[in-house]
Amino acid sequence: MAISKEHKSEVVAQYSQWISGSKALILTQYTGLSMKEIDDLRSKTREVGGEFHVVKNTLGKLAFKEAGLPLPADFLEGSTAIGFALKDAQPMAKVMTDFARSADALKIKGGYLGTRAISAKEVIALAEMPPLPVMRARLMGTLLAPASQLARLLAEPARQVAAVLQAHADSVA
């Protein structure tokens, strides 16, 4: 069934909107996935603030060109579906790679982190990183460690004097 030129331009505009609104894109090959599996993956990506859509390669190429992203040759070959991380890149990468491990029919082709193209291995590495709140907590712990050590160091002499006075008071009483 032929798609009208108007409809094609609407589809390219929608793809471009998803691309520009995404923190990361994860391109996959989905040959062999059932509709139930695709629907399951779509619901999992929505839970982490993303979208998962099957993309027509020719229209996808136009959308990537319109978005100004360099397109590696193998990203839009064969069957293509894209995970759009609209909120945070790491949870989306984790959902996609976990699903790819459980469903052999889904293969990670690569993706984009911001405007930088990344390989399938880099997508997997992104998925294995701790989530952003955990990274922030670790950073804050690292930054606050010297301050808490300084506070303990400054409080120690006063604590020792108080302990000596308490011991003296206990021995007198």
Buried (B, 14 or more C-beta within 10 A) or exposed (E): EEEEEEEBEEBBEEBBEBBEEBBBBBBBBBEEBEEEBBEBBBEBBEEBBBBBBEBBEEBBBBBBEBBEBEBEEEBBEEBBBBBBBBEBBBBBBBBBBEBBEEBEBBBBBBBBBEEEBBEBEBBBEBBEEEEEEEEEEEEEEEEEEEEEEEEEEEEEEEEEEEEEEEEEEEEEE
